[in-house]
Amino acid sequence: MLDIFRTLPGILGDMEGVEVVREAVVFAAWRRIAGESLTAHAVPLGLENKTLRIAVSNLNWQRNLKDQCGQMLFKLNAALGSPLVTFIELQIDEQTVLKSRTGSLLPDDAFRAAAQNEISDDLTQAAAAIEDEELRRQFLLAAGSCLVRRKQRSAG
């Protein structure tokens, strides 16, 4: 699985909307290295200028993770095979963390449809390098989800 993450930064080079795809790759890598117990209390919010914003449940989780950020940063970039993240910013956002615990990254059918509509031909071609069909599908949905959220943030 980690080998797949390492191949993605090379694929991203010439793609349109590469920032969103990069964000989806970083989010997937975060979930992989953080594990289930940590992702129940810390979920990725966004990636801007190599800064990964993470929502945490409360002040205690923010304090605990602050001490681990250097190690998490090292593991994250090692998993990605490229220094895509240089800083981790921890924000208290209990609602976002609670929403992430309810299951899908895509909360409802309308959002899922919007995410699928955001998947471009370039993105689909880049994802073709992912041999595992289920992983490829999840990656494309995550990328589409990132695109929808970015549009919602810029419109709101």
C-alpha positions, 0 to 999 in steps of 0.5 A: 500500500505504501508503494502506491502512495510513493508513486502518486506524487510522480503521477501528479506532475502534469495534471490539471487541479493537481492541488486537490489531488495532492490533498486527497493523497495526503489525506489518504496517507494521513489516515493510513499512518494515523491509524483508527484510534487517532483518526477517531480524534484527528481528521484532515481538513485541508492542505494549503502551501504544504501545511496540513490542517487537522481537526482535533476533538478537543484541547487535550487532543490538540496538546497531545498531538502537538508533541507528536507532529514532528514524528507524524510529519516524518512518517507522512512524508516517508509514506508519500515518498516526497515532502508534500507536507512541511507543517501540521496545524491542529485546530479544535473542531469537534463537529468535524471530528464527530461527523467523520466518525459517522462513516463515509467521507461522503455524507449523502447521495447528493454529495457523492454524486457531486464528487463523482461529477468533479472527477476529470478525465485527467484524474481518471487517467492518473488514477489508472496507475493504481492497480487495486480497483477498490483503492482506485475507486476510493482515491477518485471519490476522495479527490472528487470530495476534496474538489466539492469541499473546495468549491463549497469553501470558496462559495461560502 
